[in-house]
Amino acid sequence: MARHERMIERYLNSEVEKLGGVTRKYTSPGRAGVADRLCFFPRGIFALVEVKIPRGKESETQKRERARMLELGHTAVVVFDKETVDEFLQNVF
């Protein structure tokens, strides 16, 4: 993982914790395209978050997986920097 992605993941973790939530790193052996982080918030709010570098792009597999989660009614987002993390958290909480 690139240094920038680690920095954004740390920021995401700390901001979610400030809201009383937790994040978990997510991997799924045998299933490509899953989100990097699962975010659990108070009141049963849940989100899947993919962390990318600025100007980074989701793979086609990641796009399909995120679309499937959205179809199931879950929040699934891609964040690129502190601003998109903040925007995500304002929209979810």
N, C-alpha and C positions, 0 to 999 in steps of 0.2 A: 504494500500500500504506500502510495506517495506521501511525503511529509505533509503536504497541504490537506490531503484527505484525513490524515490522523488528527491534524489541528481542528478541522471542522467536526470530526466525530467527538473529540474532547469537548468542544463548545456545545454541540448538541446534547451530550450527556449532562453537562453542568446545567444547561438551561432547562432541560426536562426535570432534573432533580429539584431545581428551584420551584417548579410548579407542583412538587410533591410526587413526581413520577419516577420511573426507572427505565433504563434502556438495557437491552440485551443484544450482544453480537449474535448474528444468525448465520448459520451455514446449514445447508441441507445436502448431504452426500447423495449423489444420484439425481439431483434436481438443480439444473443450472438456472441462473437468472433471478434467484431469490434476493430480496432486499438485504442490505448490510445490517440494518438495525431494526429491532422491534421496540416500539416505545409504548409503555403502559402508563396511563394517567389515572388519577382518581376518577371516580364515578363511572368506571368501566370503559373509559375511552382508550382506544388502541389505534396505533398507526404503524405502517411499514415505511421505512426510510432508506433510500439509496443515496449514498454520498459519492459525489463526483468532483473532480477538479473543475475549475472554471473552464468553460468551453468544452467540457467533457460530454460525451454522448453515451446514452444507454445503448447496449447491444440490442439487436432485434429480439433476442430471448428475454432480456430484461423488460423490454417494452411489452411483450406479450404477457409476461408474468404480472407486471404492474396492472395492465388492462384487466386481467382475470380477477385480481384482487379488487379492483374498482367495481367490476361487474357484480361481485359478491357483496358490495356495499361497504367495503373497508376503505380507510384512508390510506393511500399509497402515494408517496411523493418522492421527488428527487431534489436534493439540496446541493448547492455548489459553493456556498460561502456563508458567512455569518448573517448576511441580510436575508438569504432565502431560508435559513433556519428560523430566524425571527418571524418572517412572514408565515411560515408553516405553523409555528406555535401560536401566533395570533389567530390564525384561521381555525385551528383545532380547539383551542381553549377559550 
